[in-house]
Amino acid sequence: MNIVNLAEGDRSVSELIEIAKSGPVLVHAVDGTDFVLEEADAFEREAAMLGASDGFKSFLQQRSREGEEISASEVAKRLGIDAEAK
């Protein structure tokens, strides 16, 4: 992991991105706060987009209020599957 200490000199965002192309970068800010900069994969980009989506957040809130739980045997029954068959 590359370490960039901003107390030793400012770096532009472009410079930090260029460094991050070769691996994760720990950016140590002047106030002591640390950040990690690394390339995002497709899953991370999708997760970030969903996390920022009001529609998706609303969907999750609605789903969390749904309290019905059913057993595996009930699922099998509803699907017409013989849960006892082996």
C-alpha positions in Angstrom: 0.0 0.0 0.0 1.3 3.4 -0.9 1.1 6.1 1.7 0.8 9.8 0.9 1.2 12.2 3.8 -0.4 15.5 2.9 1.4 17.3 5.7 4.6 16.8 3.6 3.0 18.5 0.6 -0.2 18.8 -1.3 -1.1 16.4 -4.0 -3.8 16.9 -6.7 -6.6 14.5 -7.1 -5.1 13.5 -10.4 -1.8 12.7 -8.8 -3.5 10.5 -6.1 -5.5 8.7 -8.8 -2.4 8.0 -10.8 -0.7 6.5 -7.7 -3.9 4.5 -6.9 -3.6 2.8 -10.4 -0.7 0.7 -9.0 -2.5 -0.2 -5.8 -4.4 1.2 -2.8 -3.3 4.5 -1.4 -3.5 5.5 2.3 -3.9 9.3 2.3 -2.9 10.9 5.6 -4.6 14.3 5.8 -3.0 17.3 7.6 -5.6 17.0 10.4 -4.6 13.3 11.0 -7.6 11.8 9.3 -6.8 8.8 7.1 -8.5 7.8 3.8 -8.0 4.9 1.5 -8.2 5.4 -2.2 -8.4 2.4 -4.5 -10.0 1.4 -7.8 -13.6 0.3 -7.4 -14.8 -2.8 -9.0 -18.3 -3.2 -10.6 -19.9 -4.5 -7.4 -18.6 -1.6 -5.3 -19.8 0.9 -7.9 -23.2 -0.7 -8.0 -23.4 -0.8 -4.1 -22.5 2.9 -3.9 -25.1 3.8 -6.5 -27.8 1.7 -4.7 -26.8 3.3 -1.3 -27.4 6.7 -2.8 -30.8 5.7 -4.3 -33.8 7.1 -2.5 -36.0 4.6 -4.3 -33.9 1.6 -3.2 -33.8 2.9 0.4 -37.6 3.2 0.4 -37.8 -0.4 -1.0 -35.5 -1.7 1.8 -37.6 0.1 4.4 -40.8 -1.4 3.1 -39.2 -4.9 3.0 -38.0 -4.5 6.6 -41.5 -3.8 7.8 -42.8 -7.0 6.2 -42.9 -9.4 9.2 -44.4 -12.5 7.7 -42.1 -15.5 8.2 -42.8 -18.9 6.8 -41.1 -22.2 7.4 -39.3 -24.3 4.8 -42.1 -26.8 4.9 -44.6 -24.1 4.2 -42.6 -22.9 1.2 -42.4 -26.5 -0.1 -46.2 -26.9 0.4 -46.9 -23.7 -1.5 -44.6 -24.8 -4.3 -46.1 -28.2 -4.4 -42.9 -29.9 -3.5 -42.8 -33.0 -1.3 -40.4 -31.8 1.4 -40.1 -35.4 2.8 -38.9 -36.9 -0.5 -35.3 -37.9 -0.5 
